[in-house]
Protein backbone atom coordinates (compact mmCIF):
# COMPACT_ATOMS: atom_id res chain seq x y z
CA UNK A 1 0.00 0.00 0.00
CA UNK A 2 1.43 3.38 -0.95
CA UNK A 3 1.82 6.26 1.46
CA UNK A 4 -1.11 8.40 2.56
CA UNK A 5 -0.92 12.16 2.12
CA UNK A 6 -3.22 14.89 3.37
CA UNK A 7 -5.42 16.10 0.49
CA UNK A 8 -5.29 19.65 1.86
CA UNK A 9 -1.67 20.39 2.73
CA UNK A 10 0.22 17.37 1.41
CA UNK A 11 1.73 16.19 4.72
CA UNK A 12 2.50 12.47 4.82
CA UNK A 13 0.46 10.50 7.37
CA UNK A 14 0.89 7.10 8.98
CA UNK A 15 -1.38 4.12 8.34
CA UNK A 16 -4.61 4.30 10.30
CA UNK A 17 -4.26 8.01 11.05
CA UNK A 18 -7.59 9.86 10.86
CA UNK A 19 -6.50 13.51 10.99
CA UNK A 20 -3.55 15.42 9.56
CA UNK A 21 -0.95 16.44 12.16
CA UNK A 22 -0.25 19.71 10.35
CA UNK A 23 -3.61 21.21 9.37
CA UNK A 24 -6.09 18.97 11.20
CA UNK A 25 -8.00 17.92 8.07
CA UNK A 26 -9.76 14.55 7.99
CA UNK A 27 -7.74 11.97 6.04
CA UNK A 28 -9.36 9.62 3.50
CA UNK A 29 -9.76 6.01 4.53
CA UNK A 30 -7.27 3.55 3.03
CA UNK A 31 -4.01 4.13 1.25
CA UNK A 32 -2.96 4.55 -2.33
CA UNK A 33 -3.01 8.34 -2.28
CA UNK A 34 -0.34 10.24 -4.12
CA UNK A 35 1.23 13.45 -2.94
CA UNK A 36 -0.78 16.45 -4.25
CA UNK A 37 1.05 18.81 -6.53
CA UNK A 38 -0.17 21.86 -4.60
CA UNK A 39 -2.13 22.37 -1.41
CA UNK A 40 -5.81 23.13 -1.86
CA UNK A 41 -5.64 25.81 0.80
CA UNK A 42 -3.14 27.57 2.98
CA UNK A 43 -2.13 25.08 5.71
CA UNK A 44 -2.39 26.01 9.34
CA UNK A 45 0.71 26.83 11.34
CA UNK A 46 2.66 23.79 12.63
CA UNK A 47 1.68 24.57 16.23
CA UNK A 48 -2.04 24.39 15.35
CA UNK A 49 -2.32 20.61 15.53
CA UNK A 50 -5.24 20.72 17.90
CA UNK A 51 -6.30 18.17 20.46
CA UNK A 52 -7.67 14.69 20.09
CA UNK A 53 -11.26 13.54 20.42
CA UNK A 54 -10.51 12.27 23.93
CA UNK A 55 -10.18 15.85 25.15
CA UNK A 56 -13.94 16.00 24.69
CA UNK A 57 -14.92 12.50 25.80
CA UNK A 58 -12.91 12.31 29.03
CA UNK A 59 -14.01 15.64 30.62
CA UNK A 60 -17.65 14.93 29.74
CA UNK A 61 -17.44 11.42 31.21
CA UNK A 62 -15.83 12.74 34.40
CA UNK A 63 -18.50 15.40 34.65
CA UNK A 64 -21.21 12.77 34.26
CA UNK A 65 -19.66 10.82 37.13
CA UNK A 66 -19.36 13.86 39.41
CA UNK A 67 -22.60 15.64 38.55
CA UNK A 68 -25.19 12.92 37.90
CA UNK A 69 -27.47 15.73 36.69
CA UNK A 70 -29.08 14.81 33.33
CA UNK A 71 -29.65 18.44 32.29
CA UNK A 72 -26.08 19.52 33.00
CA UNK A 73 -24.69 16.40 31.35
CA UNK A 74 -26.81 17.17 28.28
CA UNK A 75 -25.51 20.75 28.15
CA UNK A 76 -21.90 19.55 28.44
CA UNK A 77 -22.43 16.96 25.71
CA UNK A 78 -24.01 19.45 23.28
CA UNK A 79 -21.18 21.92 23.84
CA UNK A 80 -18.64 19.13 23.35
CA UNK A 81 -20.20 18.26 19.99
CA UNK A 82 -20.20 21.94 18.94
CA UNK A 83 -16.53 22.31 19.89
CA UNK A 84 -15.61 19.19 17.93
CA UNK A 85 -17.45 20.54 14.90
CA UNK A 86 -15.56 23.85 15.24
CA UNK A 87 -12.27 21.99 15.52
CA UNK A 88 -13.00 20.05 12.34
CA UNK A 89 -13.60 23.21 10.27
CA UNK A 90 -10.83 24.68 8.18
CA UNK A 91 -10.59 28.40 7.51
CA UNK A 92 -10.59 28.95 3.70
CA UNK A 93 -7.46 30.17 2.00
CA UNK A 94 -9.49 33.04 0.54
CA UNK A 95 -10.12 34.48 4.03
CA UNK A 96 -8.20 37.54 5.16
CA UNK A 97 -4.87 37.08 6.98
CA UNK A 98 -6.46 38.25 10.23
CA UNK A 99 -9.13 35.55 9.97
CA UNK A 100 -6.59 32.86 9.03
CA UNK A 101 -4.63 33.74 12.17
CA UNK A 102 -7.58 32.35 14.13
CA UNK A 103 -6.80 28.81 12.91
CA UNK A 104 -4.70 27.94 16.00
CA UNK A 105 -7.64 28.92 18.21
CA UNK A 106 -10.02 26.79 16.16
CA UNK A 107 -7.64 23.83 16.34
CA UNK A 108 -7.50 24.02 20.13
CA UNK A 109 -11.26 24.44 20.56
CA UNK A 110 -11.76 21.03 22.24
CA UNK A 111 -9.74 22.23 25.24
CA UNK A 112 -12.68 24.50 26.06
CA UNK A 113 -14.67 21.41 27.08
CA UNK A 114 -12.62 21.32 30.27
CA UNK A 115 -13.69 24.92 30.89
CA UNK A 116 -17.34 23.95 30.38
CA UNK A 117 -17.08 21.14 32.93
CA UNK A 118 -15.33 23.46 35.39
CA UNK A 119 -18.07 26.11 35.19
CA UNK A 120 -20.93 23.60 35.39
CA UNK A 121 -19.38 22.09 38.52
CA UNK A 122 -19.51 25.45 40.25
CA UNK A 123 -16.27 27.15 39.25
CA UNK A 124 -16.13 30.90 38.74
CA UNK A 125 -17.26 31.90 35.25
CA UNK A 126 -15.34 35.20 35.48
CA UNK A 127 -12.08 33.40 36.29
CA UNK A 128 -12.69 30.92 33.48
CA UNK A 129 -13.39 33.67 30.92
CA UNK A 130 -10.24 35.54 31.94
CA UNK A 131 -8.07 32.43 31.69
CA UNK A 132 -9.51 31.39 28.33
CA UNK A 133 -9.10 34.93 27.00
CA UNK A 134 -5.51 35.03 28.24
CA UNK A 135 -4.62 31.68 26.68
CA UNK A 136 -6.34 32.65 23.43
CA UNK A 137 -4.43 35.93 23.27
CA UNK A 138 -1.15 34.11 23.99
CA UNK A 139 -1.80 31.67 21.12
CA UNK A 140 -2.91 34.39 18.72
CA UNK A 141 -0.01 36.72 19.58
CA UNK A 142 2.52 34.01 20.44
CA UNK A 143 5.40 35.62 18.54
CA UNK A 144 4.82 38.97 20.25
CA UNK A 145 4.65 37.23 23.62
CA UNK A 146 7.93 35.42 22.97
CA UNK A 147 9.52 38.70 21.90
CA UNK A 148 8.27 40.55 24.99
CA UNK A 149 9.73 37.82 27.22
CA UNK A 150 13.22 38.06 25.70
CA UNK A 151 14.73 39.37 29.01
CA UNK A 152 13.37 36.26 30.71
CA UNK A 153 14.82 33.93 28.08
CA UNK A 154 18.20 35.60 28.64
CA UNK A 155 17.90 35.04 32.40
CA UNK A 156 16.65 31.50 31.86
CA UNK A 157 19.86 30.66 30.02
CA UNK A 158 21.80 31.39 33.22
CA UNK A 159 19.85 28.73 35.18
CA UNK A 160 21.79 25.41 35.20
CA UNK A 161 20.00 22.71 33.24
CA UNK A 162 20.16 20.36 36.25
CA UNK A 163 18.22 22.88 38.35
CA UNK A 164 15.40 23.53 35.91
CA UNK A 165 13.34 20.39 36.48
CA UNK A 166 13.44 20.62 40.31
CA UNK A 167 12.44 24.30 40.08
CA UNK A 168 9.66 23.50 37.60
CA UNK A 169 8.25 21.09 40.20
CA UNK A 170 8.92 23.01 43.41
CA UNK A 171 7.64 26.46 42.43
CA UNK A 172 4.21 25.28 41.16
CA UNK A 173 3.95 23.07 44.28
CA UNK A 174 4.39 26.12 46.50
CA UNK A 175 1.72 28.01 44.54
CA UNK A 176 -0.66 25.06 44.72
CA UNK A 177 -0.12 24.71 48.48
CA UNK A 178 -0.75 28.42 49.01
CA UNK A 179 -3.95 28.46 46.95
CA UNK A 180 -5.12 25.28 48.68
CA UNK A 181 -4.77 26.88 52.11
CA UNK A 182 -6.78 29.92 51.03
CA UNK A 183 -9.54 28.24 49.01
CA UNK A 184 -12.22 29.18 51.53
CA UNK A 185 -15.06 27.24 49.91
CA UNK A 186 -13.97 28.00 46.34
CA UNK A 187 -11.97 24.84 45.78
CA UNK A 188 -12.78 24.49 42.07
CA UNK A 189 -11.77 28.06 41.28
CA UNK A 190 -8.60 28.02 43.36
CA UNK A 191 -7.62 24.63 41.96
CA UNK A 192 -7.94 25.96 38.42
CA UNK A 193 -5.93 29.07 39.26
CA UNK A 194 -3.16 27.12 40.97
CA UNK A 195 -2.95 24.57 38.13
CA UNK A 196 -2.87 27.33 35.50
CA UNK A 197 -0.19 29.29 37.36
CA UNK A 198 1.81 26.11 37.93
CA UNK A 199 1.71 25.10 34.28
CA UNK A 200 2.72 28.62 33.20
CA UNK A 201 5.65 28.66 35.62
CA UNK A 202 6.85 25.20 34.63
CA UNK A 203 6.57 26.18 30.96
CA UNK A 204 8.61 29.34 31.45
CA UNK A 205 11.31 27.44 33.35
CA UNK A 206 11.61 24.45 31.00
CA UNK A 207 10.76 25.82 27.56
CA UNK A 208 13.22 27.83 25.50
CA UNK A 209 11.83 29.14 22.18
CA UNK A 210 13.93 28.60 19.05
CA UNK A 211 15.88 31.55 17.73
CA UNK A 212 13.54 31.76 14.73
CA UNK A 213 10.82 32.96 17.15
CA UNK A 214 13.06 35.52 18.91
CA UNK A 215 13.29 38.60 16.66
CA UNK A 216 14.90 40.76 19.36
CA UNK A 217 17.74 38.28 19.73
CA UNK A 218 18.26 38.05 15.98
CA UNK A 219 18.34 41.84 15.76
C-alpha positions as CSV (number, residue, x, y, z in Angstrom):
1,X,0.0,0.0,0.0
2,X,1.4,3.4,-0.9
3,X,1.8,6.3,1.5
4,X,-1.1,8.4,2.6
5,X,-0.9,12.2,2.1
6,X,-3.2,14.9,3.4
7,X,-5.4,16.1,0.5
8,X,-5.3,19.7,1.9
9,X,-1.7,20.4,2.7
10,X,0.2,17.4,1.4
11,X,1.7,16.2,4.7
12,X,2.5,12.5,4.8
13,X,0.5,10.5,7.4
14,X,0.9,7.1,9.0
15,X,-1.4,4.1,8.3
16,X,-4.6,4.3,10.3
17,X,-4.3,8.0,11.1
18,X,-7.6,9.9,10.9
19,X,-6.5,13.5,11.0
20,X,-3.6,15.4,9.6
21,X,-0.9,16.4,12.2
22,X,-0.3,19.7,10.3
23,X,-3.6,21.2,9.4
24,X,-6.1,19.0,11.2
25,X,-8.0,17.9,8.1
26,X,-9.8,14.5,8.0
27,X,-7.7,12.0,6.0
28,X,-9.4,9.6,3.5
29,X,-9.8,6.0,4.5
30,X,-7.3,3.5,3.0
31,X,-4.0,4.1,1.2
32,X,-3.0,4.5,-2.3
33,X,-3.0,8.3,-2.3
34,X,-0.3,10.2,-4.1
35,X,1.2,13.5,-2.9
36,X,-0.8,16.5,-4.2
37,X,1.1,18.8,-6.5
38,X,-0.2,21.9,-4.6
39,X,-2.1,22.4,-1.4
40,X,-5.8,23.1,-1.9
41,X,-5.6,25.8,0.8
42,X,-3.1,27.6,3.0
43,X,-2.1,25.1,5.7
44,X,-2.4,26.0,9.3
45,X,0.7,26.8,11.3
46,X,2.7,23.8,12.6
47,X,1.7,24.6,16.2
48,X,-2.0,24.4,15.3
49,X,-2.3,20.6,15.5
50,X,-5.2,20.7,17.9
51,X,-6.3,18.2,20.5
52,X,-7.7,14.7,20.1
53,X,-11.3,13.5,20.4
54,X,-10.5,12.3,23.9
55,X,-10.2,15.9,25.2
56,X,-13.9,16.0,24.7
57,X,-14.9,12.5,25.8
58,X,-12.9,12.3,29.0
59,X,-14.0,15.6,30.6
60,X,-17.6,14.9,29.7
61,X,-17.4,11.4,31.2
62,X,-15.8,12.7,34.4
63,X,-18.5,15.4,34.6
64,X,-21.2,12.8,34.3
65,X,-19.7,10.8,37.1
66,X,-19.4,13.9,39.4
67,X,-22.6,15.6,38.5
68,X,-25.2,12.9,37.9
69,X,-27.5,15.7,36.7
70,X,-29.1,14.8,33.3
71,X,-29.7,18.4,32.3
72,X,-26.1,19.5,33.0
73,X,-24.7,16.4,31.4
74,X,-26.8,17.2,28.3
75,X,-25.5,20.8,28.1
76,X,-21.9,19.6,28.4
77,X,-22.4,17.0,25.7
78,X,-24.0,19.5,23.3
79,X,-21.2,21.9,23.8
80,X,-18.6,19.1,23.4
81,X,-20.2,18.3,20.0
82,X,-20.2,21.9,18.9
83,X,-16.5,22.3,19.9
84,X,-15.6,19.2,17.9
85,X,-17.4,20.5,14.9
86,X,-15.6,23.9,15.2
87,X,-12.3,22.0,15.5
88,X,-13.0,20.1,12.3
89,X,-13.6,23.2,10.3
90,X,-10.8,24.7,8.2
91,X,-10.6,28.4,7.5
92,X,-10.6,28.9,3.7
93,X,-7.5,30.2,2.0
94,X,-9.5,33.0,0.5
95,X,-10.1,34.5,4.0
96,X,-8.2,37.5,5.2
97,X,-4.9,37.1,7.0
98,X,-6.5,38.3,10.2
99,X,-9.1,35.6,10.0
100,X,-6.6,32.9,9.0
101,X,-4.6,33.7,12.2
102,X,-7.6,32.3,14.1
103,X,-6.8,28.8,12.9
104,X,-4.7,27.9,16.0
105,X,-7.6,28.9,18.2
106,X,-10.0,26.8,16.2
107,X,-7.6,23.8,16.3
108,X,-7.5,24.0,20.1
109,X,-11.3,24.4,20.6
110,X,-11.8,21.0,22.2
111,X,-9.7,22.2,25.2
112,X,-12.7,24.5,26.1
113,X,-14.7,21.4,27.1
114,X,-12.6,21.3,30.3
115,X,-13.7,24.9,30.9
116,X,-17.3,23.9,30.4
117,X,-17.1,21.1,32.9
118,X,-15.3,23.5,35.4
119,X,-18.1,26.1,35.2
120,X,-20.9,23.6,35.4
121,X,-19.4,22.1,38.5
122,X,-19.5,25.4,40.3
123,X,-16.3,27.2,39.3
124,X,-16.1,30.9,38.7
125,X,-17.3,31.9,35.2
126,X,-15.3,35.2,35.5
127,X,-12.1,33.4,36.3
128,X,-12.7,30.9,33.5
129,X,-13.4,33.7,30.9
130,X,-10.2,35.5,31.9
131,X,-8.1,32.4,31.7
132,X,-9.5,31.4,28.3
133,X,-9.1,34.9,27.0
134,X,-5.5,35.0,28.2
135,X,-4.6,31.7,26.7
136,X,-6.3,32.7,23.4
137,X,-4.4,35.9,23.3
138,X,-1.2,34.1,24.0
139,X,-1.8,31.7,21.1
140,X,-2.9,34.4,18.7
141,X,0.0,36.7,19.6
142,X,2.5,34.0,20.4
143,X,5.4,35.6,18.5
144,X,4.8,39.0,20.3
145,X,4.6,37.2,23.6
146,X,7.9,35.4,23.0
147,X,9.5,38.7,21.9
148,X,8.3,40.6,25.0
149,X,9.7,37.8,27.2
150,X,13.2,38.1,25.7
151,X,14.7,39.4,29.0
152,X,13.4,36.3,30.7
153,X,14.8,33.9,28.1
154,X,18.2,35.6,28.6
155,X,17.9,35.0,32.4
156,X,16.6,31.5,31.9
157,X,19.9,30.7,30.0
158,X,21.8,31.4,33.2
159,X,19.9,28.7,35.2
160,X,21.8,25.4,35.2
161,X,20.0,22.7,33.2
162,X,20.2,20.4,36.2
163,X,18.2,22.9,38.4
164,X,15.4,23.5,35.9
165,X,13.3,20.4,36.5
166,X,13.4,20.6,40.3
167,X,12.4,24.3,40.1
168,X,9.7,23.5,37.6
169,X,8.2,21.1,40.2
170,X,8.9,23.0,43.4
171,X,7.6,26.5,42.4
172,X,4.2,25.3,41.2
173,X,4.0,23.1,44.3
174,X,4.4,26.1,46.5
175,X,1.7,28.0,44.5
176,X,-0.7,25.1,44.7
177,X,-0.1,24.7,48.5
178,X,-0.7,28.4,49.0
179,X,-4.0,28.5,47.0
180,X,-5.1,25.3,48.7
181,X,-4.8,26.9,52.1
182,X,-6.8,29.9,51.0
183,X,-9.5,28.2,49.0
184,X,-12.2,29.2,51.5
185,X,-15.1,27.2,49.9
186,X,-14.0,28.0,46.3
187,X,-12.0,24.8,45.8
188,X,-12.8,24.5,42.1
189,X,-11.8,28.1,41.3
190,X,-8.6,28.0,43.4
191,X,-7.6,24.6,42.0
192,X,-7.9,26.0,38.4
193,X,-5.9,29.1,39.3
194,X,-3.2,27.1,41.0
195,X,-2.9,24.6,38.1
196,X,-2.9,27.3,35.5
197,X,-0.2,29.3,37.4
198,X,1.8,26.1,37.9
199,X,1.7,25.1,34.3
200,X,2.7,28.6,33.2
201,X,5.7,28.7,35.6
202,X,6.8,25.2,34.6
203,X,6.6,26.2,31.0
204,X,8.6,29.3,31.5
205,X,11.3,27.4,33.3
206,X,11.6,24.4,31.0
207,X,10.8,25.8,27.6
208,X,13.2,27.8,25.5
209,X,11.8,29.1,22.2
210,X,13.9,28.6,19.1
211,X,15.9,31.5,17.7
212,X,13.5,31.8,14.7
213,X,10.8,33.0,17.2
214,X,13.1,35.5,18.9
215,X,13.3,38.6,16.7
216,X,14.9,40.8,19.4
217,X,17.7,38.3,19.7
218,X,18.3,38.1,16.0
219,X,18.3,41.8,15.8
